Amino acid sequence: MSGARSEAVVGYAEPLGPEEAQAEFSMWAFNNGGNWKDASGKWSINSDANVKALQFLKKLSVEDKVTQNNPGKTNRTDGAFPLFTSGKAGMVVGFGPLSAQLDKDKSVDYGIAPMPTAHGSAPRTYGVTDYLEAFKKPGNQQAVKDFYELYYQPDQVNTWIKSEGFLPVTKSGLEVFKSEAALKVYLDTLPNIILTPNQDPMWDKTLTAVQQNLGAAVEANGDPKAVLDQLQQTAEAGG
């Protein structure tokens, strides 16, 4: 998102604090050709592409000085987003609910663009996954199947998506929402979504380590490669 500023402040609100450090880093790493795992399924947290992405984020803060003073301690919801909504940041990596708030408040004149990429490839985006858990007991499979069939009926799921301000996750949803100009950038990028490896048993422990430690890499004396090397060790510790 790129917004008009009422005064000279920061160019980019960079949130690498403990709330959602993995999300912000993912967006830059994915669009530099990086990922949490490689094509073979092995952890690749300290890959060259990821290291370069984190070095770039440090450079924006320490050398170029185009971010707020403490990106490694800044969260999205109580840090980066308020900077943007108050007109004190020129750019932030946002999402649908933030757009809805901006449209409601009408305090910032903003635009939406896909993430920049390092190699001219199609922009990628970061996806999260929610799970439905059900009791595994005799006779329950049909009930779960019936629920899914009801939930994913086009009228049902698309009405819910619209009321919650989410993005469609079905082909029918893409058809329903494709005419909404405000969603075009999001819908164009959805086919290139990358999910975190949350089905790996080590992801929860790795995620915690990322949220607690990644921000240190963009401090003045931070070492992006050393931080990612340590996170790689954490992920591989599960075997």
Secondary structure, DSSP 8 states (H G I E B T S, - for coil): -EE--SSS-EEE----STTTHHHHHHHHHHTTT--SB-TTS-B-TT-HHHHHHHHHHHHHHHTS--B-S-GGG--IIIIIHHHHHTT-EEE----HHHHHHHHHH----EE------SSS----EEE----------TTHHHHHHHHHHHHTSHHHHHHHHHHHT----SHHHHHHHTT-GGGHHHHHHGGGEEE--TTSTTHHHHHHHHHHHGGGGGSTT--HHHHHHHHHHHHHTT-
